[in-house]
Amino acid sequence: MTDVAAYQPLRSIKSWAEEDRPREKLMLKGKAALTDAELLAILVNSGTADLSAVDVARKILEGVGSSLHELAKRNVKELSKFRGIGEARAITIVAALELGRRRREQEPVQRRRITCSRDAYDEIRPHLLDVPHEEFWVLLLNRSNEVIRPVQISAGGISGTVADPRIIFKAGLEQLASGIILVHNHPSGNLTPSQADRDLTRKLKDGARLLDMPILDHLIFSDRSYLSFADEGIL
């Protein structure tokens, strides 16, 4: 008897359950949840009349013995021989694999570990040196007190700038920070904290405690020196 199912039209990826579509699956479950074929299918982007993008990706992997190393050796002309792969898609695959190769060659960036207020000052100095107006920055730290990244929160006038707690905590949450160092500059060189500086620090410290993302220090920066709230015992 003839297999009727063989004549049924292919279900497109759009008809799959959302959690099974490669792009949606990546968003819902993370990149590690995808198979090699599903990741490659995102690069392939679309299938043929009777093959989904995932099917096309599987055919490609079968053609290289399911080895990403072998796939990376194929050039545009060789990839274009696979069904459903034109020059543009082949270029996309080659470019993606080349980025992966270059990443392996690069040494991981050595993060600065903050052990004292001077370390924090030296870290932020390239960003605030010679700035003629007030700016508010945060240093986001991991559990080892290494700098994940510095983030500018706001820039203002000569005598002040606004630091919105929501923006500060949003930056910390997005980077999965375990600690925050607040920094703002005084272009005048006066390192005396204002009452507004003290109030803001206290407000942020209380909010950070609830998020388990403590405020470790607040620096008032000038080109020649700084004041540390932690060192002064006023944090």
Secondary structure, DSSP 8 states (H G I E B T S, - for coil): ---GGGGS----GGGS-GGGSHHHHHHHH-GGGS-HHHHHHHHH----SS--HHHHHHHHHHHTTT-HHHHHH--HHHHTTSTT--HHHHHHHHHHHHHHHHHHHS------B--SHHHHHHHHHHHHTT--S-EEEEEEE-TTSBEEEEEEEEE--SS-----HHHHHHHHHHTT-SEEEEEEE-TT------HHHHHHHHHHHHHHHHTT--EEEEEEE-SS-EEEHHHHT--
